[in-house]
Amino acid sequence: MPNIKSVVKDVIKSRKNHERNIAAKSAVKTFVKKAKTAIDSGDAAAIQEAVSKSVSVIDKTAERGIIHKNAAARRKSRIMKRANKAAASAKT
């Protein structure tokens, strides 16, 4: 531990931020997994809800700087691509 009071506070703050960032990243993974599960199930309403929820969570984490904006765009693109492919195969 550092000896300087302000540095001690910075260490505490960075640890709290680190834990919050880990929780946010975990939430992103959870919602993406739920979206993929919904897409595999084939229920159109569930797909729409799960995809929109996961996109929202991804956007929020990117906005707060927890993940990079391009990483967020890539994740959203992959989810939407998968959902659109499932919707197209369901119509035929």
Secondary structure, 3 states (H helix, E strand, C coil): CCCCHHHHHHHHHHHHHHHHHHHHHHHHHHHHHHHHHHHHHCCHHHHHHHHHHHHHHHHHHHHCCCCCHHHHHHHHHHHHHHHHHHHHHHHC
